[in-house]
């Protein structure tokens, strides 16, 4: 999870991850000291950058230290539906042909006219 001015959302997402199946990695990407301290307080394994190196560079930095079978790239503003992570953990190993899984954005606050 690459966080840039999204400390509260990032912490909520980390809390939603089942830790018995997923090991979250979080990078605070140059938001400043207030965001950094919020994330450090809520997520001790935090990685930090003093400058915003961008999403792709942040993902590459976090992925470099991963050792699991799967890599989930999660936006910090993701609000996971009930059972999302459990379903992924059950379904992905069962179908070796699946390489990428995408999501659907639900935006109930938008109207047909925008």
N, C-alpha and C positions, 0 to 999 in steps of 0.2 A: 504494500500500500504506500503510494507516494503522496504525502500530505503537503499541501501548500495553502496556508490560511484555512485549514479544515480540521483543526485539532479536535473539536467536539465530535464531528462526524466520524473522524478516524477512530477515536476511542469507542464510540458506539459500535462501529463495525468490528473492531477487535473483540469487543465483549460478546458479539454475536457468533463468533467463530468457535466451533467445538474444538477445544484444545487437545482432545484425545485423538483427533484426526488431522488437524491442521496446526502448523507452527507459523504464526504470522510474523512477517518482517515488515517493519515500518521505517520509512525515511522521512524525516522532517526536512523539507526542501527549501530552506532559506526564508522562512516566513518571519523570522525575528525572535527575540528572546522570550516574549510572552507565550507564543505558540510552542516554542521549544520546551519551556518549563512545564506547560500543561501536559504535553505528550510524555515528557520524561517522568512526570509524577504518575501517570496512568499506565505507562508501558516502559518498564525498566530496560528492555532490550533494544531501545530506540537507536537508530542510526541517524546522524544529522549532517547537514551540509550548511555552511554559512551563506552560500549563494544558491539561488534557484537555477539548477543545472538543466531543468526541463524534465518532463515526464519520462521520456525514453531513456535518458541518462540515469535517472533515478531508478527505473526498473532494472536497467543493466547492473547498476551497483548492488541492488538487493539480490538479483538473481545469481550473481557471482558467488554468493555464499550459500546457495541452496543445495540440498542433497537429496531431496525427496523425489518421488516418482512423478509427481504432478506439480505444476507451477500455476497458481491462480493469480492473475493480475486483476486486482480489485480497485476500483475507484473509491476514494474515501467517502463519497456520498451515496454509495450503494446501501439500500435498505433491503436486506435479504428477506424474501418471503419465507413463510413457515416451511421448514424441511429442506430448504435449498441445499445446504451443505451436506446434509445426510444423504440426499438424493444423489448429489455428485459423487460422494464417497462410495456409494453402492453401485452406481451405474457405470462410471468410467472404467473401473477394472473389468467389468463384465463385457465390455465391448471394445476390444483393442483397435478397432477401425476408427474410433472417435479420436480426433486429434485436437479439435478446437470446439469450445462451447461458448455461445454468445448469450446475451440476455435480451430482454424486452424492457423497454422503458415505459413505465406507467406514469402518466402525468395528469392526474385527475383535476388539477387546478387549471389546466388549459381548456379553452373552449374550441369549438370547430373554427371560429374566426380568429383564434390566436389570442 
